[in-house]
């Protein structure tokens, strides 16, 4: 993959422009669900830069023994077929990473994907991994995913509760540094776009059992600057093996003082690079169900080093709760290699633009793609908000 390095500090005006460029609406959302490409939804001229090859994965740490390549209905590689994993076999720990340098604002890059707009493809992807008898899978039934897709409808909101759920093990230094440096600009851009909306922020940082702490929860703050000081106090460390404790983090998050009124948008950005422990799959499933019942939309941010189980878990959490799957890309040149997601096409923007777009959609109730000015490159060949695959299937791009 060609890397595009994004340099320099991002001015607040650039952030605001990402929030104000809106297109589409409820009618477009309905058309997309019905399998149609709405008129007038083009991004305009394609941005310069190389396009990705599509649905080919860069394998992350394997779970089980590779026995051959599986393929999607489109004839595209979707990763190795895995034999059932031996639960008693030791897992290889990720290679140690040096302490990261501070990550300047506007550096990290990300794609986004909405499985509720592509539910058939998501169910096919889920089935492939379940057929491989991968260990640690959450046992949501296909009918639960279908029911969640039917319930997912955009709606406008006037107040905002956001929780950051952050893996702070040693490999997450780049992402933590980024959030610490970017938070004020993101909060200020939201305030400028929605000045009457009271923002409240909460935080759960987590590592793993046996570390200095498993979780550190901090309930909602209405003062963004107080929250920023809390965020700045966090440091990366620990995490001697690959799985971590997101189940405990979400259990804590669910105990926060979320506003339950329909005027409040409730979002949780889950920033992580590792899965749960296999024996905690039931606990994580329960925590996701509780978040869903509270109307909290989970927005994962898949970081460097995720494996296939982590991607499926994150995408399941997003799909079931009405969020969207965000994934960091190599375009920034920061950190380790980032897994190519099991999706055929997408747009890459700066991560702050992607986060602000999620908030904008939740607050306005208007679904929108990134503006042409925000797009750094594309994976696959999205046109007018959709990709036509070789199989003849149409998928809808964020």
Secondary structure as the mmCIF struct_conf table of DSSP 4:
data_model
#
loop_
_struct_conf.conf_type_id
_struct_conf.id
_struct_conf.beg_label_comp_id
_struct_conf.beg_label_asym_id
_struct_conf.beg_label_seq_id
_struct_conf.end_label_comp_id
_struct_conf.end_label_asym_id
_struct_conf.end_label_seq_id
BEND BEND1 UNK A 8 UNK A 8
HELX_LH_PP_P HELX_LH_PP_P1 UNK A 9 UNK A 11
HELX_RH_AL_P HELX_RH_AL_P1 UNK A 12 UNK A 20
HELX_RH_AL_P HELX_RH_AL_P2 UNK A 26 UNK A 33
TURN_TY1_P TURN_TY1_P1 UNK A 34 UNK A 35
HELX_LH_PP_P HELX_LH_PP_P2 UNK A 37 UNK A 38
TURN_TY1_P TURN_TY1_P2 UNK A 39 UNK A 40
BEND BEND2 UNK A 45 UNK A 45
HELX_LH_PP_P HELX_LH_PP_P3 UNK A 46 UNK A 47
BEND BEND3 UNK A 48 UNK A 49
STRN STRN1 UNK A 52 UNK A 52
BEND BEND4 UNK A 54 UNK A 55
BEND BEND5 UNK A 61 UNK A 61
BEND BEND6 UNK A 63 UNK A 64
STRN STRN2 UNK A 66 UNK A 71
TURN_TY1_P TURN_TY1_P3 UNK A 73 UNK A 74
BEND BEND7 UNK A 75 UNK A 75
STRN STRN3 UNK A 77 UNK A 82
HELX_LH_PP_P HELX_LH_PP_P4 UNK A 83 UNK A 85
TURN_TY1_P TURN_TY1_P4 UNK A 87 UNK A 88
BEND BEND8 UNK A 89 UNK A 89
HELX_LH_PP_P HELX_LH_PP_P5 UNK A 90 UNK A 96
HELX_LH_PP_P HELX_LH_PP_P6 UNK A 98 UNK A 104
TURN_TY1_P TURN_TY1_P5 UNK A 105 UNK A 106
STRN STRN4 UNK A 109 UNK A 113
HELX_RH_3T_P HELX_RH_3T_P1 UNK A 115 UNK A 117
BEND BEND9 UNK A 118 UNK A 118
HELX_RH_AL_P HELX_RH_AL_P3 UNK A 119 UNK A 131
TURN_TY1_P TURN_TY1_P6 UNK A 132 UNK A 133
TURN_TY1_P TURN_TY1_P7 UNK A 135 UNK A 136
HELX_RH_AL_P HELX_RH_AL_P4 UNK A 142 UNK A 151
BEND BEND10 UNK A 158 UNK A 158
STRN STRN5 UNK A 159 UNK A 167
BEND BEND11 UNK A 169 UNK A 169
HELX_RH_3T_P HELX_RH_3T_P2 UNK A 170 UNK A 172
HELX_RH_AL_P HELX_RH_AL_P5 UNK A 173 UNK A 193
BEND BEND12 UNK A 194 UNK A 194
TURN_TY1_P TURN_TY1_P8 UNK A 195 UNK A 196
BEND BEND13 UNK A 197 UNK A 197
HELX_LH_PP_P HELX_LH_PP_P7 UNK A 198 UNK A 198
STRN STRN6 UNK A 199 UNK A 206
TURN_TY1_P TURN_TY1_P9 UNK A 209 UNK A 210
BEND BEND14 UNK A 211 UNK A 212
BEND BEND15 UNK A 214 UNK A 214
STRN STRN7 UNK A 215 UNK A 221
BEND BEND16 UNK A 222 UNK A 222
HELX_RH_AL_P HELX_RH_AL_P6 UNK A 224 UNK A 232
TURN_TY1_P TURN_TY1_P10 UNK A 233 UNK A 233
BEND BEND17 UNK A 241 UNK A 242
STRN STRN8 UNK A 244 UNK A 244
HELX_RH_AL_P HELX_RH_AL_P7 UNK A 246 UNK A 253
TURN_TY1_P TURN_TY1_P11 UNK A 254 UNK A 255
BEND BEND18 UNK A 256 UNK A 256
BEND BEND19 UNK A 261 UNK A 261
TURN_TY1_P TURN_TY1_P12 UNK A 262 UNK A 263
STRN STRN9 UNK A 264 UNK A 272
BEND BEND20 UNK A 273 UNK A 274
STRN STRN10 UNK A 276 UNK A 276
HELX_RH_3T_P HELX_RH_3T_P3 UNK A 278 UNK A 280
HELX_RH_AL_P HELX_RH_AL_P8 UNK A 281 UNK A 293
TURN_TY1_P TURN_TY1_P13 UNK A 294 UNK A 295
HELX_LH_PP_P HELX_LH_PP_P8 UNK A 296 UNK A 296
STRN STRN11 UNK A 297 UNK A 302
TURN_TY1_P TURN_TY1_P14 UNK A 304 UNK A 305
HELX_RH_AL_P HELX_RH_AL_P9 UNK A 308 UNK A 321
TURN_TY1_P TURN_TY1_P15 UNK A 322 UNK A 322
STRN STRN12 UNK A 325 UNK A 328
HELX_RH_3T_P HELX_RH_3T_P4 UNK A 330 UNK A 332
BEND BEND21 UNK A 335 UNK A 336
HELX_LH_PP_P HELX_LH_PP_P9 UNK A 339 UNK A 341
BEND BEND22 UNK A 342 UNK A 342
BEND BEND23 UNK A 344 UNK A 344
STRN STRN13 UNK A 346 UNK A 350
HELX_RH_AL_P HELX_RH_AL_P10 UNK A 351 UNK A 364
HELX_LH_PP_P HELX_LH_PP_P10 UNK A 369 UNK A 371
TURN_TY1_P TURN_TY1_P16 UNK A 372 UNK A 374
STRN STRN14 UNK A 377 UNK A 379
BEND BEND24 UNK A 380 UNK A 380
STRN STRN15 UNK A 383 UNK A 383
TURN_TY1_P TURN_TY1_P17 UNK A 384 UNK A 385
STRN STRN16 UNK A 386 UNK A 388
TURN_TY1_P TURN_TY1_P18 UNK A 390 UNK A 391
BEND BEND25 UNK A 392 UNK A 392
STRN STRN17 UNK A 394 UNK A 396
#
